[in-house]
Amino acid sequence: MRKSSTFITAALLSAFSLASAAHAADVTIKVLGFWGNQPQIDDVDRPMWESIEAESDGRIEIQYLTLNEAGLKGDQALRFLKRGTFDIMTISPAYVSGDEPSLVAVDLPGIAYDYETLRKISDAYRPTMAERLERFDGVFLTHWPFNPQIVWCNEPVSSITDLKGRKVRVSGAPAADTLDQLGATAVNLTGGEVYQALQRGLVNCGSTGSTYGYSTKWHEVANHLYNFPLGSYSQVVQVANKTFWNKLSTEDQQMIMAKMKEAEDKLWAMAPDVHKQGVDCATGRAECTLGGEPGHMTFTEVSEADKDVLAEIVKNTIIPKWKESCTPIFPECATRFDETIGKVIASQ
């Protein structure tokens, strides 16, 4: 039976209430992170929130859950934000594209192949994201990336054309549209469902970040790793519920923002190395530092020819279709894109 969002909300609030009962703080902050067991969460985001609590001398209590700890998929995040189920949330634009397609602009496949360009794109579009999140009573705080969503396959894949005729797990409509243009079939699965799907041959490939794929052992059921960002970089935004945020003192707002800004810069800086760590471990290189049993996957770097193929798909299909889906909800969508992200892309 599918759990309704109301049921989920009630269960989460009950869990938070039980946690609060054990500790009477002046300020309690219910935080929803992203998927756990990744360096970005375990080494930066969660410790940042723990430091806020520790440095408050008991005045602030942080109740932190990752998506997997909360038993959520992330697709209802904007509804939870508006409802105030959580006070501060980490949200994937790709996951919530059905509710707010404008946010996906920063994470379209093929718009960037390096983190420097990606950050320029995201910073340029930041005011638009902040404006659109206000529809859900959200206050934009930070944005940062995970890893490029590269391709893991259980059969040889060394170029974009090798995906033709194959079933590939992706996240988000733009990635699915890309596969359609390549003659492949997009399959919608959660990250936790992919291991068995690859093992049983229900899909031939899956797209995810290098560290997530390694931490969930995709390298045990896949043998070819293609460094092609089929699902872009899995960026996230961190947003506060407006009612909660406005109740905080100016001092607490400034302190939280300072901590989050420091973490944001650190997460952008560490992103290239984190991606390399995942690749090193999935392929069994000596440089693997993530622990666990290294894989033995065959690794192929993305070619310039494949970048050219994707560039045409992005120009002729991905961006036009995204604008088409976004405009009915946000009439200025196309103009905002062209004046911000479009200018960054054109300058590269």
Residue pairs with C-beta under 8 A, 6 or more apart in sequence:
5 76
5 79
5 80
8 71
8 72
8 76
9 80
9 83
9 85
12 65
12 70
12 85
12 86
13 85
16 28
16 30
16 63
19 63
20 28
20 61
20 63
23 61
25 56
25 58
25 59
25 60
25 61
26 59
26 60
27 56
27 59
27 60
27 61
27 248
27 252
28 60
28 61
28 63
29 49
29 52
29 60
29 61
29 62
29 63
29 87
29 88
29 244
30 63
30 85
30 86
30 87
30 88
31 49
31 62
31 63
31 64
31 65
31 86
31 87
31 88
31 89
32 65
32 66
32 67
32 70
32 72
32 77
32 80
32 86
32 88
32 89
32 90
33 41
33 45
33 46
33 64
33 65
33 66
33 67
33 90
34 40
34 41
34 45
34 66
34 67
34 74
34 90
34 92
34 146
34 236
35 41
35 66
35 67
35 68
35 191
35 212
36 42
36 46
36 66
36 67
36 68
36 69
37 68
37 212
37 215
37 216
38 146
38 209
38 211
38 212
38 215
39 211
39 270
39 274
39 277
39 290
40 144
40 146
40 267
40 270
40 274
41 66
44 263
44 266
44 267
44 270
45 90
45 263
45 267
46 64
46 66
48 259
48 260
48 262
48 263
49 62
49 64
50 62
50 64
51 259
52 60
52 62
52 255
52 256
52 259
53 60
53 61
53 62
60 252
67 73
67 74
68 192
73 95
73 190
74 91
74 92
74 95
74 96
75 95
75 96
75 98
77 89
77 91
77 92
77 95
77 96
78 91
78 96
78 99
78 100
78 136
78 138
79 99
79 136
80 86
80 89
81 89
81 91
81 133
81 136
81 137
81 138
81 239
81 241
82 136
82 137
82 138
82 241
84 137
84 241
84 243
84 244
86 241
87 240
87 241
87 244
87 245
88 141
88 238
88 239
88 240
88 241
88 244
89 238
89 239
89 240
89 241
90 236
90 237
90 238
91 236
91 237
91 238
91 239
92 171
92 234
92 235
92 236
93 100
93 103
93 104
93 105
93 106
93 107
93 235
93 236
93 237
94 104
94 107
94 171
94 172
94 174
94 175
94 231
94 234
95 171
95 172
96 103
97 103
97 104
97 172
97 173
97 325
99 136
100 132
100 133
100 135
100 136
100 329
101 322
101 325
101 326
101 329
101 330
101 333
102 128
102 129
102 132
102 326
102 329
102 330
102 333
102 336
103 129
103 132
103 133
103 237
104 172
104 173
104 174
104 322
104 326
105 125
105 128
105 322
105 326
105 336
105 337
105 341
106 118
106 121
106 122
106 125
106 129
106 143
106 235
106 341
107 172
107 174
107 231
107 232
107 233
107 234
107 235
108 174
108 232
108 314
108 318
108 319
108 322
109 174
109 175
109 178
109 229
109 230
109 231
109 232
109 310
109 313
109 314
109 318
110 178
110 229
110 232
110 307
110 310
110 311
110 313
110 314
110 318
111 118
111 121
111 232
111 314
111 341
111 345
112 118
112 121
112 232
112 233
113 229
113 302
113 307
115 145
115 233
115 268
115 271
115 272
117 344
117 348
118 145
118 233
118 235
119 268
120 344
121 340
121 341
121 344
121 345
122 143
122 145
122 235
124 340
124 341
124 343
124 344
125 336
125 337
125 340
125 341
126 140
126 143
128 336
128 340
129 140
129 143
129 237
130 139
130 140
132 330
133 139
133 140
133 237
133 239
134 242
137 241
137 242
137 243
138 239
138 240
138 241
138 242
139 239
139 240
139 241
139 242
139 245
140 237
140 239
141 237
141 238
141 239
141 240
141 257
141 260
142 237
142 238
142 260
142 261
142 263
142 264
143 235
143 236
143 237
143 238
143 264
144 235
144 236
144 264
144 267
144 268
144 271
145 233
145 234
145 235
145 236
145 267
145 268
145 271
146 209
146 211
146 212
146 233
146 234
146 235
146 236
146 271
147 209
147 210
147 211
147 212
147 233
147 234
147 271
147 274
147 275
147 278
148 209
148 210
148 227
148 229
148 231
148 232
148 233
148 234
148 275
149 170
149 171
149 175
149 207
149 208
149 209
149 229
149 230
149 231
149 232
149 233
149 234
150 207
150 208
150 209
150 210
150 213
150 225
150 226
150 227
150 228
150 229
150 230
151 157
151 163
151 168
151 205
151 206
151 207
151 225
151 226
151 228
151 230
152 198
152 205
152 206
152 207
152 208
152 213
152 218
152 219
152 222
152 224
152 225
152 282
152 297
153 166
153 204
153 205
153 222
153 223
153 224
153 225
153 226
154 198
154 201
154 204
154 205
154 221
154 222
154 223
154 224
155 166
155 204
155 223
155 224
156 162
156 224
156 298
157 163
157 166
157 205
157 224
157 226
157 300
158 224
158 226
158 300
159 226
159 300
159 303
159 305
159 306
160 182
160 228
160 306
160 309
160 310
161 182
161 309
162 226
163 179
163 182
163 183
163 184
163 205
164 182
164 183
164 184
165 183
165 184
166 184
166 185
166 204
166 205
167 184
167 185
167 187
167 202
167 203
167 204
167 205
168 179
168 184
168 185
168 186
168 187
168 203
168 204
168 205
168 206
168 207
168 230
169 186
169 187
169 188
169 189
169 194
169 197
169 203
169 205
169 206
169 207
169 208
170 176
170 178
170 179
170 186
170 187
170 188
170 206
170 207
170 230
170 231
171 188
171 207
171 208
171 231
171 234
172 231
173 321
173 322
173 325
174 231
174 232
174 318
174 321
174 322
175 186
175 207
175 230
175 231
175 232
176 186
176 188
177 317
177 318
177 321
178 230
178 310
178 313
178 314
178 317
178 318
179 185
179 186
179 230
180 186
181 313
181 317
182 313
187 197
187 202
187 203
189 197
189 203
189 206
191 208
191 212
191 216
192 216
194 203
194 206
194 208
194 216
194 218
195 216
195 217
195 218
195 220
195 221
196 202
197 203
197 206
198 204
198 205
198 206
198 218
198 221
198 222
199 221
205 222
206 213
206 218
206 222
207 230
207 231
208 218
208 231
209 234
209 275
209 278
210 225
210 274
210 275
210 276
210 277
210 278
210 279
210 282
211 274
211 275
211 277
211 278
211 290
212 278
213 219
213 222
213 278
213 282
214 278
214 281
214 282
214 290
214 292
214 295
215 290
215 292
217 292
218 282
219 225
219 281
219 282
219 294
219 295
219 296
219 297
220 295
222 297
223 296
223 297
223 298
224 297
224 298
224 300
225 279
225 282
225 283
225 297
225 298
225 299
225 300
226 300
226 302
227 279
227 299
227 300
227 301
227 302
228 302
228 306
228 310
229 302
233 271
238 260
245 253
248 256
276 287
277 287
277 288
277 289
277 290
278 290
279 285
279 299
280 287
280 288
280 289
281 288
281 289
281 290
281 292
281 294
281 295
282 294
282 295
282 297
282 299
283 294
283 295
283 296
283 297
283 298
283 299
284 294
284 295
284 296
284 297
285 294
288 294
319 337
323 333
323 334
323 337
326 333
326 334
327 333
327 334
330 336
